[in-house]
Amino acid sequence: MRRGKNGYTIEINTRYPPKATNVKPLMDHIFKEKRTASGWIKRQVLQNIDNFEDAVKAFSTKPYASTEYNIISGNQKGVILARNPDNLYHTLTLGPNKNDYIIMTNFDYWDHDIKEWFDPTSIHFGHSRRVGAQRILNKSKNINFDQLYKTMNDDAVVAKDTIFQAYMNVQKDTYKSFLPDCEDCSGCVDHAKCLKKGEDCCSTRSHKTLKCGMFGGYRCGCLPDGACRFVHENTTKGDEDCCSFQSHFSLECGGRRCGAKPSGGIEYV
């Protein structure tokens, strides 16, 4: 945040472009062209530019290593820049009406990018967090801090991997930051420990096993290739228990064994 009557704030969002992968160009920009990392560019602009308009121009034109969104707010004005490494791809500009807003998650929704509806960070599968926010804000009589806080933490909007939130207001010269709300803040369960109802694994992966209950319970950590996994009706339904997300039928396991189908032997799919 650059303070002042005509100051500005800058926030960076990951941008998943709808076309070809961005990995090879990213590697070339960093290791061959030696481009400055995006975070350092933001720092330099914040240090050297004290006004909204010149900052927007700089963030629109400076070469980046990768694609990204730049969310920039000022005093009663704001823009969202969809950046390619070498140029500006698209711009969203805050409108003239009091309650107008612009919003961004991680996808070029104006291009109808279908990936937005399969966002793995959404609590609800097949749901757009952007659309969820718009539905709430469109019904709001006043988009103030309290309304933004409620919107950002709504199940239809918040990302599962959110670890930090910031609310910046140049006009009021305020900067408020929060850790996101959580249903259970008592911590997570360590690797190889059995889960109780309502608990989560620190590693996020788990597998079903008779070692965690007479009828099977969940234990933190995934199973390596070669390990026998819980039958799960003897189908591939439980392959998420395996670190490789695949299994095959095994006579020795009396069900499924984690890993790809062997090329020979007595094990068959």
C-alpha positions in Angstrom: 0.0 0.0 0.0 1.3 3.4 -1.0 -0.3 6.0 1.3 -1.4 9.5 0.2 -4.4 11.3 -1.2 -3.7 9.8 -4.6 -2.0 6.7 -3.3 -2.8 3.1 -4.3 -2.8 -0.5 -3.2 -1.6 -3.5 -5.2 -2.5 -7.2 -4.8 -1.4 -10.0 -7.0 -3.6 -13.0 -8.0 -2.6 -16.1 -9.8 -3.9 -16.1 -13.3 -4.5 -19.4 -15.1 -4.8 -18.4 -18.8 -7.2 -20.5 -20.9 -4.6 -21.4 -23.5 -1.3 -23.3 -23.7 0.7 -24.0 -20.6 2.8 -21.2 -19.2 5.7 -23.3 -17.7 8.2 -23.2 -20.6 7.9 -19.4 -21.2 8.2 -18.9 -17.4 11.5 -20.8 -17.3 12.8 -19.0 -20.3 12.0 -15.6 -18.8 13.6 -16.4 -15.5 16.7 -18.4 -16.5 17.5 -17.2 -20.1 16.3 -13.6 -20.1 17.0 -13.1 -16.3 13.7 -11.1 -15.8 13.1 -9.6 -12.4 10.7 -11.5 -10.2 7.3 -10.0 -10.0 7.5 -9.2 -6.3 10.6 -7.1 -6.7 8.9 -5.2 -9.5 6.0 -4.4 -7.2 8.4 -3.2 -4.5 10.3 -0.9 -6.9 7.0 0.7 -8.1 5.8 1.2 -4.6 9.1 2.8 -3.6 9.4 5.1 -6.6 5.9 6.0 -7.7 3.6 7.9 -5.4 0.3 8.2 -7.5 -2.3 5.9 -8.8 -2.2 6.8 -12.5 1.6 6.3 -12.9 1.5 3.1 -10.9 -1.2 1.6 -13.1 0.9 2.6 -16.2 4.0 0.9 -14.7 2.1 -2.3 -13.7 0.6 -2.4 -17.2 3.9 -2.1 -19.1 6.8 -3.6 -17.1 7.9 -7.1 -18.3 6.9 -9.9 -16.0 8.1 -13.5 -15.9 4.6 -15.0 -15.9 0.9 -14.3 -16.3 -0.8 -12.7 -13.3 -3.6 -10.4 -12.2 -2.8 -7.0 -10.6 -5.6 -5.7 -8.5 -5.1 -1.9 -7.9 -7.3 0.3 -5.8 -7.0 4.1 -5.3 -9.1 6.9 -3.8 -12.6 6.2 -5.4 -11.0 4.4 -8.3 -9.6 1.0 -9.2 -8.5 -1.4 -12.0 -7.8 -5.0 -12.4 -5.0 -5.8 -15.0 -4.8 -9.2 -16.6 -1.1 -9.4 -17.4 0.8 -11.5 -19.9 4.5 -11.5 -19.5 5.1 -8.9 -22.3 1.8 -7.0 -22.4 -1.6 -6.1 -21.0 -4.2 -8.7 -22.0 -7.4 -7.2 -20.4 -8.5 -4.4 -18.1 -11.5 -4.1 -15.7 -12.2 -0.6 -14.5 -14.2 0.5 -11.5 -17.4 2.2 -12.7 -18.8 5.6 -11.8 -21.7 4.5 -9.6 -21.3 4.4 -5.8 -21.8 0.7 -5.3 -20.1 -0.5 -8.4 -17.4 -3.1 -7.9 -14.9 -5.2 -9.8 -13.8 -8.6 -8.7 -11.3 -11.3 -9.6 -10.4 -14.9 -8.6 -8.0 -16.7 -10.9 -9.6 -17.1 -14.3 -10.4 -15.0 -17.4 -14.1 -15.2 -16.9 -14.8 -12.7 -19.7 -13.4 -15.4 -22.1 -15.8 -17.9 -20.6 -12.9 -20.0 -19.2 -14.5 -23.3 -18.2 -11.8 -23.9 -15.6 -13.5 -21.4 -13.4 -16.2 -23.9 -12.7 -13.7 -26.6 -11.7 -11.8 -24.5 -9.2 -10.1 -26.9 -6.7 -10.0 -24.2 -4.1 -13.8 -23.8 -4.0 -15.7 -25.5 -1.1 -18.5 -26.5 -3.5 -17.6 -28.6 -6.5 -18.6 -27.2 -9.9 -19.0 -23.7 -8.4 -17.5 -20.4 -9.3 -16.4 -18.4 -6.3 -16.6 -15.2 -8.4 -20.3 -15.8 -9.2 -20.9 -16.5 -5.5 -19.4 -13.1 -4.5 -21.4 -11.3 -7.2 -24.7 -12.8 -6.0 -24.0 -11.5 -2.5 -22.7 -8.1 -3.5 -25.5 -7.5 -6.0 -28.0 -7.8 -3.1 -26.0 -5.5 -0.9 -27.3 -2.0 -0.2 -23.9 -0.7 0.9 -20.5 -2.3 0.0 -18.6 -1.3 3.1 -15.9 -3.1 5.2 -18.4 -5.2 7.1 -20.1 -6.3 3.9 -16.8 -7.1 2.3 -15.7 -9.1 5.3 -18.9 -11.2 5.3 -18.6 -11.7 1.6 -15.0 -12.8 1.6 -15.6 -15.4 4.3 -18.9 -16.8 2.9 -18.7 -20.5 2.0 -19.6 -19.6 -1.6 -16.6 -17.2 -1.9 -13.7 -18.2 0.4 -11.0 -20.4 -1.0 -10.1 -23.5 1.0 -6.4 -22.6 0.9 -6.7 -19.0 2.1 -4.1 -18.2 4.7 -4.3 -14.4 4.8 -6.8 -11.7 4.1 -6.2 -7.9 3.7 -8.6 -5.0 3.4 -7.0 -1.8 2.2 -8.6 1.6 1.9 -6.6 4.5 0.5 -9.3 7.1 1.1 -9.6 6.2 4.8 -5.9 5.3 5.1 -6.7 1.9 6.7 -5.0 -1.4 6.3 -6.6 -4.4 8.1 -5.4 -7.9 7.9 -6.8 -11.2 9.2 -6.3 -14.9 9.4 -9.4 -16.5 7.8 -12.1 -18.0 9.9 -12.0 -21.7 10.7 -14.5 -24.2 12.0 -11.8 -26.0 14.1 -8.7 -24.0 15.1 -7.4 -26.6 17.5 -4.8 -27.8 15.0 -4.4 -30.8 12.6 -3.6 -34.5 13.1 -0.1 -35.7 12.4 1.0 -38.3 9.8 0.0 -42.0 10.6 -2.5 -40.9 13.3 -6.1 -42.1 13.2 -8.7 -39.4 12.6 -11.6 -38.7 14.9 -14.9 -37.1 13.8 -14.3 -33.5 12.8 -10.5 -33.7 12.6 -8.3 -33.0 9.6 -4.9 -34.3 8.6 -1.9 -31.8 8.4 -0.9 -33.5 5.1 -4.5 -33.3 3.7 -4.2 -36.9 2.5 -5.6 -39.9 4.3 -6.5 -43.6 3.7 -9.1 -46.0 5.1 -7.8 -48.8 7.3 -9.0 -51.4 9.8 -6.2 -50.2 12.1 -8.4 -47.2 12.9 -11.6 -49.0 13.8 -13.4 -52.4 13.6 -15.3 -51.3 10.5 -12.5 -49.2 9.1 -11.5 -45.6 9.9 -9.2 -43.0 8.3 -5.5 -42.6 9.0 -3.4 -39.6 8.0 -1.1 -40.1 5.1 -1.5 -41.8 1.7 -0.3 -45.4 0.9 2.8 -45.9 -1.2 2.8 -48.1 -4.3 2.9 -51.8 -3.3 0.8 -51.3 -0.1 -2.5 -53.1 0.2 -5.4 -50.7 0.5 -8.9 -51.0 1.9 -11.2 -52.8 -0.4 -13.8 -50.0 -0.9 -16.2 -52.5 -2.6 -13.2 -53.8 -4.5 -13.3 -51.1 -7.2 -11.1 -48.1 -8.0 -13.4 -46.0 -5.8 -10.7 -45.8 -3.1 -7.7 -45.0 -5.2 -7.5 -41.6 -3.5 -6.0 -43.6 -0.6 -3.0 -44.3 -2.7 -0.3 -41.7 -3.2 -0.2 -42.4 -6.9 -4.1 -42.3 -7.2 -4.1 -45.7 -8.9 -4.4 -49.4 -7.8 -4.8 -52.9 -9.2 -6.4 -56.2 -8.1 -4.0 -58.3 -6.0 -4.6 -61.9 -4.8 -2.0 -61.4 -2.1 -3.9 -58.4 -0.8 -7.2 -60.0 -1.2 -8.3 -56.8 -2.9 -6.5 -53.8 -4.2 -2.8 -52.9 -4.1 -1.6 -49.4 -4.7 0.3 -48.7 -7.9 0.0 -49.4 -11.6 -0.9 -52.8 -13.0 2.2 -55.0 -13.1 3.4 -56.3 -16.5 3.4 -59.9 -15.3 3.0 -62.2 -12.3 -0.2 -63.4 -10.7 -1.9 -60.1 -10.1 -4.7 -59.1 -12.4 -7.0 -56.1 -12.8 
